[in-house]
Amino acid sequence: MRSGTSGLIGLAVLTAAAISACGGSNPVPSAPAQAGSAPKTTAASCQRTKPNTGAARLGTAREGSTVALAQNGAETLAYVADADDNLLHTIDVNAGTERAVTPLDGSPAQLLVLEDGRVAITLRDKNRVQILEPGASSHDPLQTLCEVPVAAEPIGIAATPDDRQIVVTSAWGKRLTALDAASMNVAFEVPIAREPRAVLVDDDGTRAFIAHVVGAKMSVVDLATGKHDVREIDLRAKAVERTFNVGSKLRGGCQGFALAKSVVAEDDEEPRLAEKPLIKGQAPKPPPKAAPKPKGRVFAPMVTVDPGELTIRSSGYGNPMALTPTEAPIVSVIDGAAERALTTNVLADGSRHAGECLLPRSAATNPSDGALFVTCLGIDAVLELDSRGIDPMRLERRRWNVPAGPTGIAIDTGGKRAVVWSQFDRELSVIDLDSEGEAVKRVAASRKAKSEITPEIAWGRRLFHRTDDPRIAKDGRACASCHPDGREDALTWSTPDGPRQTIMLAGRTHSTAPFSWMGNHSNLRAHVKETFRRLGGMGLPDTPGNKGEIDALIAYLGSMRGPSIEGARADEDQMKLVARGRDLFFEDAQGCATCHVGGSGTDSAKHDLGMSAASHAQGAFDTPALRFVSGTAPYFHDGRYATLEELLLGSDGKMGHTLQLSRQDVTALKAYLETL
């Protein structure tokens, strides 16, 4: 969904304008919630109390997911992170039954079974990593050993090959944190690009590779050097276009949730053969060697995007005349040693095909045959791809339908099966990889008696992530295509009103009317309906007695929560800077608070920003709420400012007055905005 006069792009917040100019004095509200100090862990508190007891890690996977495998005697167990009910399910994969349920202290994002059997779980809403240990019986809930505070919104987790260190990505905090695996003490923390998700460590344990939901990039962090340098790999790919006199266009990307790496058992260089009688005459030519399974490669499922020509107003969102679909899925193949993308072109045939993986969410490889598995929301399927090509997404071997919302996958190499967790249906799928048929066994997980995910919200969530629904968009896009995790794709789109940046939805739909960049819709329902129209969709029914679906979608939009920084790691110097920035924000000299009421609020009025370019339909824009502004770069309605600092310095006079501020005060004001 998009923004503009009508598009969910412009829903609730004009992230564009971090400071709007209006004068007047305003009472200063109470200070915002701050990241604070959390109980410190000790080495003893995180160590196992019952070593060598209970389930142990199955296989060699050291990358986190929503499902992980363990072995307890003859039992093959799947640990499942249930984000809806804050539970850890223990499921016997062989018997197809749930053995135990462990309540967690927050909403789990990923989990990882450590070398000694402990289970590490990232708690997305609590800014913690919870460490648990199993008991002797799989029927017993796991016991919590400790909790470790990390930067805001921890999600991805992985271990080094020697199992001595754990790395954690924090999506909202934009950090990679390294923890000592034994004590869980913080070894180091480094800033990285926004919206990091999956992380994995290379085979020699010296570098971490990190996926980013937005930006078409991958981060590489040195783990072994003292500086812990951060580098970025450009994952943008070219597509051949013949419109607007463009030959080969470089496309941005989104949906970078998952990563996998090539893991191949070492083979003998030469096959071992029994002795045979000498051959008379000329010896036959040796058979050609099979194509090698890739080594040292990292696979990044994602979607390439063409948002259109920003100097030309389009009829919808993007470039309707482009040869390549607006959103085309690829698996970017990375040469790990060279730290460069091998996938440089979009291998699309110019047609939009139904059933494509436009919302990839998890990935894993099978060491036995080099297969790459990707789970896809929207089509609720698991794809098996050949990892030996430049774009494995175009080398599909087979696929399996699974319950709704597949968010995680683990491969049981010995059992020749894939285990998949589907969050929407809360079911585990066990896929027999040797079977020629469907061969999917489903195991239902238990649910809380009173879940926050009501049937109506659950229905709306499915609609939000549904691809190939002509009622939503004619080209197969889903609401989640532009709003991954209810946020935004960091892209600026060509629209009928001019260039418009996508807007974050989660946590921003309440008390922020009117909606759209220009405030043309007094309620969310009207805004959503206009969005469907601009996407070329037929729209969801909205007549008396037949409005269940659109009601459900609106309910889901309202239920999406924004990130929380409460309890995240922070330092006193930063908190002092925030306090100074807060004072500056509410001073009359800057003129920030009259339009941005209370800091994160809005005056719900339009202001003329002097946009006279032909690409803009008009120059008056609705005042944004500034909630979560720190994580929604770039800024302004057309994305012209890459950072908050650029916005503060570049918009003086049009929106507030900031040129009189010292560099330190600008930094302080930025620090305050980042807490809203």
Stockholm file with secondary structure:
# STOCKHOLM 1.0

chainA/1-676         MRSGTSGLIGLAVLTAAAISACGGSNPVPSAPAQAGSAPKTTAASCQRTKPNTGAARLGTAREGSTVALAQNGAETLAYVADADDNLLHTIDVNAGTERAVTPLDGSPAQLLVLEDGRVAITLRDKNRVQILEPGASSHDPLQTLCEVPVAAEPIGIAATPDDRQIVVTSAWGKRLTALDAASMNVAFEVPIAREPRAVLVDDDGTRAFIAHVVGAKMSVVDLATGKHDVREIDLRAKAVERTFNVGSKLRGGCQGFALAKSVVAEDDEEPRLAEKPLIKGQAPKPPPKAAPKPKGRVFAPMVTVDPGELTIRSSGYGNPMALTPTEAPIVSVIDGAAERALTTNVLADGSRHAGECLLPRSAATNPSDGALFVTCLGIDAVLELDSRGIDPMRLERRRWNVPAGPTGIAIDTGGKRAVVWSQFDRELSVIDLDSEGEAVKRVAASRKAKSEITPEIAWGRRLFHRTDDPRIAKDGRACASCHPDGREDALTWSTPDGPRQTIMLAGRTHSTAPFSWMGNHSNLRAHVKETFRRLGGMGLPDTPGNKGEIDALIAYLGSMRGPSIEGARADEDQMKLVARGRDLFFEDAQGCATCHVGGSGTDSAKHDLGMSAASHAQGAFDTPALRFVSGTAPYFHDGRYATLEELLLGSDGKMGHTLQLSRQDVTALKAYLETL
#=GR chainA/1-676 SS CCCSSSSGGGSSCCTTCSSCCCCCCCCCCCCCCCCCCCCCCCHHHHSCSSTTCSCEECSSCCBCBSEEEEEETTEEEEEEEETTTTEEEEEETTTTEEEEEEECSSCEEEEEECTTSCEEEEETTTTEEEEEECCSSTTSCCEEEEEEECSSSEEEEEECTTSSEEEEEETTTTEEEEEETTTCCEEEEEECCSSEEEEEECTTSSEEEEEESBSSEEEEEESSSSSCCEEEEECCEEEECCSTTCSEEEEEEECCCCCEECCCCCCCSSCCCCCCCCCSSSCCCCCCCCCCCCCSEEEEEEEEECCCCTTSCCSSSSCTTCSSCSEEEEEEEEETTTTEESCCBCCCCSSCCTTCCSEEEEEEEETTTTEEEEEEETTTEEEEEETTSSCGGGCEEEEEECSSCEEEEEEETTTTEEEEEETTTTEEEEEETTCSSCCEEEEECCCCSSCSSCHHHHHHHHHHTCCSCTTTBTTSCCHHHHSGGGSCCSCEEEETTEEEECCCCTTCSSSCCSBSTTCCBSSHHHHHHHHHHHTBCCCCCCBTTBCHHHHHHHHHHHHCCCCCCTTCCCCHHHHHHHHHHHHHHTSTTTTCTTTSTTTTCCCCCEEECCCCSTTCSCSEEECCCCTTGGGSCSBSTTCCBSSHHHHHHHSTTTSSCCTTSCHHHHHHHHHHHTTC
#=GC SS_cons         CCCSSSSGGGSSCCTTCSSCCCCCCCCCCCCCCCCCCCCCCCHHHHSCSSTTCSCEECSSCCBCBSEEEEEETTEEEEEEEETTTTEEEEEETTTTEEEEEEECSSCEEEEEECTTSCEEEEETTTTEEEEEECCSSTTSCCEEEEEEECSSSEEEEEECTTSSEEEEEETTTTEEEEEETTTCCEEEEEECCSSEEEEEECTTSSEEEEEESBSSEEEEEESSSSSCCEEEEECCEEEECCSTTCSEEEEEEECCCCCEECCCCCCCSSCCCCCCCCCSSSCCCCCCCCCCCCCSEEEEEEEEECCCCTTSCCSSSSCTTCSSCSEEEEEEEEETTTTEESCCBCCCCSSCCTTCCSEEEEEEEETTTTEEEEEEETTTEEEEEETTSSCGGGCEEEEEECSSCEEEEEEETTTTEEEEEETTTTEEEEEETTCSSCCEEEEECCCCSSCSSCHHHHHHHHHHTCCSCTTTBTTSCCHHHHSGGGSCCSCEEEETTEEEECCCCTTCSSSCCSBSTTCCBSSHHHHHHHHHHHTBCCCCCCBTTBCHHHHHHHHHHHHCCCCCCTTCCCCHHHHHHHHHHHHHHTSTTTTCTTTSTTTTCCCCCEEECCCCSTTCSCSEEECCCCTTGGGSCSBSTTCCBSSHHHHHHHSTTTSSCCTTSCHHHHHHHHHHHTTC
//
